[in-house]
Amino acid sequence: MNNIAKKLFSAAVIVCLSISSVAAYAAQITPSSTSITLGKNDKEISFDIFLEADSAYAGAEFGIKPSQSDVEFKSLVLSDELQNESKVQTIKDGCLYFGFFSNTNKYSTEKKKIATLNYTYSGSGIRTISLVESKIVIVDKTGKTNGDTSSSPFTVSITRQGTSGGGGGSVRLLSPDPRGRRAEAGGGPDLRHRQPDGFYPPSGGGRGGEAADRGYRPAF
């Protein structure tokens, strides 16, 4: 095999290994509804977040942000499975950051409900609530944490009855329409991923992070 062929072969191997590495940590983060239409007198909105991973993991972090400040965060309720886990939650620059974690890869791969998010909105314009950041954390054999931030973001669109927008499918509303009707759900736009400073824990040793015996601690 000549030098050119050897170089091409080596490059192909590196590309394949890189793709395999990314696929090993791939995760799907989705909302229960991507479009919510509020009734004339509705103010409160509720939707769930789900996570499905390709491999067991030690924790996950999320950044959720409304498009305007008049969509106000009210509460976050973790699923029953995560109620007793170590967790963090804060709001920075209008973005809700929250997560849960362990020092081992104890969370299984199947799709699971992570949390229910509750907001209020009383305006009439179209608004959105989006996943703008995420990180799935895995502890490797050396005890260091590795994080995958490649999960696709999502956007939940919010419209008011009588304005443009809306879709099909039902969603849960905390404040029912006085006429007994429920909100509707359908498709919504996407949002490009971003990673501002201060959300992810400091890394060391390449993509590694803190030692597992010290416990994983997000830095937001």
VMD Tcl script that draws the C-alpha trace (Angstrom):
set ca {
  {0.00 0.00 0.00}
  {1.54 3.33 -1.04}
  {1.69 6.42 1.19}
  {-1.37 8.08 -0.39}
  {-3.49 4.97 0.09}
  {-2.33 4.65 3.69}
  {-3.27 8.26 4.42}
  {-6.71 7.84 2.86}
  {-7.31 4.66 4.84}
  {-6.25 6.31 8.09}
  {-8.54 9.29 7.41}
  {-11.47 6.97 6.72}
  {-10.87 5.12 10.00}
  {-10.77 8.38 11.95}
  {-14.04 9.56 10.38}
  {-15.76 6.25 11.15}
  {-14.58 6.33 14.77}
  {-15.77 9.91 15.16}
  {-19.22 9.07 13.78}
  {-19.45 6.04 16.08}
  {-18.48 8.16 19.07}
  {-21.18 10.73 18.35}
  {-23.82 8.07 17.75}
  {-22.97 6.40 21.08}
  {-24.02 9.52 22.96}
  {-26.92 10.64 20.76}
  {-30.12 11.53 22.61}
  {-33.61 12.65 21.61}
  {-35.16 15.45 23.69}
  {-38.79 16.19 22.82}
  {-41.80 18.09 24.21}
  {-45.25 16.57 24.68}
  {-46.61 19.24 22.31}
  {-44.94 21.50 19.76}
  {-47.82 23.98 19.40}
  {-50.32 25.24 21.96}
  {-53.38 27.39 21.23}
  {-54.78 29.19 24.24}
  {-58.45 29.99 24.67}
  {-59.65 33.57 25.06}
  {-59.30 33.54 28.86}
  {-56.52 30.95 29.27}
  {-53.28 32.04 30.84}
  {-51.53 28.94 32.12}
  {-49.57 26.52 29.91}
  {-48.12 23.12 30.76}
  {-46.06 20.67 28.71}
  {-43.77 17.73 29.42}
  {-40.19 17.08 28.36}
  {-39.07 13.57 27.36}
  {-35.58 12.12 26.93}
  {-34.47 8.99 25.06}
  {-30.77 8.03 24.90}
  {-28.70 5.44 23.05}
  {-26.65 4.52 26.14}
  {-27.01 4.70 29.92}
  {-26.07 8.10 31.34}
  {-25.22 9.81 34.62}
  {-27.16 13.02 34.23}
  {-28.75 15.58 31.95}
  {-28.97 19.36 31.79}
  {-31.46 21.56 29.95}
  {-31.86 25.25 29.11}
  {-35.41 26.38 28.32}
  {-36.15 29.95 27.22}
  {-39.30 31.83 26.12}
  {-39.08 34.16 23.14}
  {-40.36 37.12 25.21}
  {-40.32 38.01 28.91}
  {-44.14 38.20 29.01}
  {-44.15 34.38 28.94}
  {-43.45 33.85 32.62}
  {-42.03 30.70 34.20}
  {-44.09 29.44 37.13}
  {-42.88 25.99 38.15}
  {-41.03 22.83 37.18}
  {-42.05 19.39 38.46}
  {-39.62 16.52 37.93}
  {-41.09 13.11 37.13}
  {-41.70 10.68 39.99}
  {-38.62 8.69 38.94}
  {-36.37 11.72 39.42}
  {-37.96 13.31 42.48}
  {-35.31 11.98 44.88}
  {-32.31 12.46 42.60}
  {-29.65 15.15 43.01}
  {-30.83 18.14 40.99}
  {-30.16 21.77 40.17}
  {-32.38 24.60 38.98}
  {-31.82 28.30 38.33}
  {-32.88 31.12 36.00}
  {-30.29 33.25 34.21}
  {-31.01 35.95 31.62}
  {-34.57 34.71 31.26}
  {-33.49 31.10 30.62}
  {-34.51 28.27 32.94}
  {-31.59 25.90 33.57}
  {-32.24 22.62 35.32}
  {-30.76 19.15 35.53}
  {-30.33 15.96 37.51}
  {-27.23 13.87 38.06}
  {-25.51 10.89 39.66}
  {-21.90 9.68 39.87}
  {-22.68 6.54 37.85}
  {-24.49 5.81 34.58}
  {-27.64 4.77 36.42}
  {-30.24 6.23 34.05}
  {-31.46 3.78 31.40}
  {-31.85 4.44 27.70}
  {-35.62 4.10 27.17}
  {-37.77 7.15 26.55}
  {-38.80 8.68 29.85}
  {-40.62 11.74 31.08}
  {-38.16 14.16 32.66}
  {-40.30 17.02 33.90}
  {-43.43 19.11 33.49}
  {-42.93 22.83 32.83}
  {-45.55 25.43 33.74}
  {-45.72 28.96 32.32}
  {-48.26 31.78 32.13}
  {-49.04 34.11 29.22}
  {-51.89 36.62 28.91}
  {-50.98 38.39 25.65}
  {-52.36 37.85 22.16}
  {-49.18 37.71 20.06}
  {-47.44 34.53 18.94}
  {-44.76 33.34 21.37}
  {-42.42 30.37 21.65}
  {-40.74 28.39 24.43}
  {-37.58 26.64 23.25}
  {-34.94 24.16 24.31}
  {-31.84 26.25 23.60}
  {-29.23 24.16 25.43}
  {-28.79 20.57 26.54}
  {-26.12 18.19 27.76}
  {-26.22 14.44 28.37}
  {-23.47 13.36 30.77}
  {-21.76 9.96 30.85}
  {-19.12 8.77 33.34}
  {-16.32 6.84 31.61}
  {-14.21 3.97 32.96}
  {-11.65 6.40 34.39}
  {-14.28 8.20 36.44}
  {-14.35 11.34 34.32}
  {-17.50 12.88 32.88}
  {-18.09 13.23 29.14}
  {-20.90 15.39 27.84}
  {-22.82 15.28 24.57}
  {-24.43 18.55 23.46}
  {-25.51 17.41 19.98}
  {-29.20 16.77 20.74}
  {-31.52 18.75 18.48}
  {-33.34 21.68 20.11}
  {-37.12 22.01 20.04}
  {-39.63 24.86 20.00}
  {-43.15 24.97 21.44}
  {-45.25 27.62 19.67}
  {-47.95 29.51 21.60}
  {-50.88 31.24 19.93}
  {-54.16 32.72 21.10}
  {-57.54 31.77 19.61}
  {-58.49 34.30 16.96}
  {-54.88 34.88 15.86}
  {-52.87 33.10 13.16}
  {-51.20 29.79 14.01}
  {-52.37 26.68 15.82}
  {-52.59 23.02 14.87}
  {-54.12 19.68 15.80}
  {-53.83 17.34 18.76}
  {-54.57 17.92 22.45}
  {-52.36 19.36 25.19}
  {-52.88 19.84 28.90}
  {-53.87 23.31 30.15}
  {-53.81 24.18 33.84}
  {-56.52 26.85 33.37}
  {-59.46 25.44 31.36}
  {-61.39 27.44 28.80}
  {-64.65 28.64 30.42}
  {-66.50 27.11 27.48}
  {-65.04 23.69 28.28}
  {-62.70 23.44 25.30}
  {-59.07 22.34 25.42}
  {-55.97 23.68 23.72}
  {-54.74 22.25 20.43}
  {-51.28 21.04 19.41}
  {-49.48 20.63 16.11}
  {-46.13 21.31 14.40}
  {-43.70 24.12 15.23}
  {-40.50 25.75 13.99}
  {-37.01 24.60 14.92}
  {-34.31 26.64 16.66}
  {-30.56 26.47 16.17}
  {-28.52 25.17 19.09}
  {-26.38 27.56 21.08}
  {-24.07 27.16 24.07}
  {-23.52 30.34 26.10}
  {-20.88 30.43 28.83}
  {-21.65 29.29 32.34}
  {-24.10 26.47 31.69}
  {-21.82 23.48 31.37}
  {-19.38 22.28 34.04}
  {-15.66 22.94 33.45}
  {-14.02 20.16 31.47}
  {-10.60 18.59 31.81}
  {-8.64 15.96 29.93}
  {-10.20 16.63 26.55}
  {-13.98 16.28 26.93}
  {-13.65 14.84 30.43}
  {-14.86 16.58 33.57}
  {-14.97 15.98 37.28}
  {-14.00 12.68 38.88}
  {-16.99 10.49 39.66}
  {-15.89 9.92 43.26}
  {-16.31 13.67 43.88}
  {-19.77 13.64 42.33}
  {-20.91 15.42 39.19}
  {-21.83 19.06 39.80}
  {-23.20 21.29 37.00}
  {-21.74 24.79 37.07}
  {-24.68 27.01 36.20}
}
mol new
graphics top color blue
foreach p $ca { graphics top sphere $p radius 0.5 }
foreach p [lrange $ca 0 end-1] q [lrange $ca 1 end] { graphics top cylinder $p $q radius 0.2 }
display resetview
